[in-house]
Amino acid sequence: MPDTILELKDVRTHFPVYRGFLVKKQVGTVKAVDGVSLSVRRGEVLGLVGESGCGKSTLARTIMQLVPTTGGTVVLEGKNLTGGSTAAVRRTRRHMQMVFQDPYASLNPRMTVFATLAEPLLVHKVCPPSEITARVAKLMLTVGLAPRFMQKYPHEFSGGQRQRIAIARALALEPKLIIADEPVSALDVSIQAQILNLLAGLGRRMNLSLIFIAHDLSVVKHISDRVAVMYLGKIVELGPAADVIERPKHPYTRALVSAIPTPNPDVERARQRIVLPGDPPSPLNPPAGCAFHPRCPYAREKCRLAIPPLVAAGPAREAACIRLNEI
């Protein structure tokens, strides 16, 4: 598609597990990401949701090539990142940036805000040194911070302000894609709304593509154009945000949606919560067939035998369930 900026084809990221100290022996493989295929359009916000340990952050780091892929391809604007050299990946990486969950951990405490924001500009030589100060001041204004604070250190800012600094650093190289890995989960609710509105506004003004990773489906619905639901390294449902959240197709998505609280007391009292039994299976030893079948209320014998592919489930909708037309 001409407007596709990022395309993943059967991406797999597996980590070998060893036992022993002097003589190591591989005893298994963690399939953190196991066959993910999806695309992100230019200017689109794709929400990525799922329980802890389902592979969301690993997928984000795989896209950024911070961890190597075991198989499949990651293509950014027609360039295959998985098959390129380290130098080629470094040149391409300036077009995609990442915002991490903990803004304090992702900022160097020994560097001022000015040094933090100037560093990518100097490393990639995007402007002469004489223009650095003006560029840093513009970045701070873009994310709602006063340039007079550029000589302060991260510990002198609040959590929300530190996340604004992290967003400014991600914007420094004028990327085309930003991956935000749970950027508001460590913030107060009122500050979460400010950061979400900031990201949404920047996306519209700068025509940025955004992959937004979160646990909270109500937050994802607020900011996303499409939603991808991930379970044990695989995408189990994909479609427009409103459709996926208001009319979920996959049993796992239904369980996630049922946990969303509502501010209406009458509706909240009548809400039927779907409680999934047990914990997600270990990616070190995933179940045969459909990975969700041990916890699925609709599971049948055929679910234990066949791995469901991601198939059409309506207009612009896809879901991975072999009983899709039965439930």
Secondary structure, 3 states (H helix, E strand, C coil): CCCEEEEEEEEEEEEEEEECCCCCEEEEEEEEEEEEEEEEECCCEEEEECCCCCCHHHHHHHHCCCCCCCEEEEEECCEECCCCCHHHHHHHHCCEEEECCCHHHHCCCCCCHHHHHHHHHHHCCCCCHHHHHHHHHHHHHHCCCCHHHCCCCHHHCCHHHHHHHHHHHHHCCCCCEEEEECCCCCCCHHHHHHHHHHHHHHHHHHCCEEEEEECCHHHHHHHCCEEEEEECCEEEEEEEHHHHHHCCCCHHHHHHHHCCCCCCHHHHHHCCCCCCCCCCCCCCCCCCCCCCCCCCCCCCHHHHCCCCCCEECCCCCEECCCCCCCC
